[in-house]
Amino acid sequence: MTVAVTGASGQLGRLVIEALLREGEQPIAVVRDAAKVADLAERGVEIREASYDDPAALDRALAGVDRVLLVSGNEFGKRVAQHTNVIRAAERAGVELLAYASIPGVETNPLILAQEHRGTEEVLNEATVPNVRLRNSWYWENYTGGLAHAVESGVQYGAAGAGRVAGAARADYADAAAKVLTTDGHAGKIYELGGEALTYAELAQAISEAAGTPVRYQDLPQADYAAALEQAGLDANYAAVLADADAGIAEGVLDVRSKDLENLLGRPATPAVEVFRAALA
């Protein structure tokens, strides 16, 4: 069985490659720039270059592939068309299973981040390639970039109110994807994936425990939080997306209560405090 991972130079894609290697597979890493995964090539991983914008290159990249993980691209506004190119290439290659890394509750999820995932899943609904949806909730690593500031200031800011976010370590989602790619019976399935569900006040407690110093949560209105993120140096559009995500968390859109992730992993998902402790170390 031949397994390929697209976007394999990215954070999630790399971790899936690593998980597949641990499973004894010899995965194919599909990337735009082979230089970014030279270390994987040195370890014997087959590298195939293809941009999501290049159907011919995608045909070459997926030739002879049995199963493929489509990791979503990062060019907002182009992703549905790009993902469609991968899906069509998988169809032409006769791929037996395409797994797509999506977002929870995509049919009704109001987040800005969900829009292109919804568009991609609509394409998959009509696609001829057998497929499975891996609807990943938040990575705890989404919060590690601001850990140092939170610890120094003693305050974790956000706009999520008392809403809960069901998160897990990025590696947990990667391990789940590897499990789906290397076992049978997943075609047609939709997995809503999330770990422990925490409020932002509880996230602040986890940061406090990891750092050994008090950190409290300060809730802000969505617009104020977006402005604060801009003031901290984020691009205005990205700040708006993050603030929108927090507003969605306040409404419960990422409060995933299914046990799909735990069931795929065969263990509980990684607690936030462990991710924060490792990041601070």
Secondary structure as UniProt FT lines:
FT   STRAND          3..6
FT   TURN            7..9
FT   HELIX           11..22
FT   TURN            23..24
FT   STRAND          28..31
FT   HELIX           34..37
FT   HELIX           38..42
FT   TURN            43..44
FT   STRAND          46..49
FT   TURN            52..53
FT   HELIX           55..62
FT   TURN            63..64
FT   STRAND          67..70
FT   TURN            76..78
FT   HELIX           79..93
FT   STRAND          97..102
FT   TURN            104..108
FT   HELIX           112..114
FT   HELIX           115..126
FT   STRAND          131..136
FT   HELIX           140..146
FT   HELIX           147..153
FT   STRAND          155..158
FT   TURN            161..162
FT   STRAND          164..166
FT   HELIX           170..182
FT   TURN            187..188
FT   STRAND          190..193
FT   STRAND          197..199
FT   HELIX           200..211
FT   STRAND          216..219
FT   HELIX           222..231
FT   TURN            232..233
FT   HELIX           236..250
FT   TURN            251..254
FT   HELIX           260..265
FT   HELIX           272..280
//
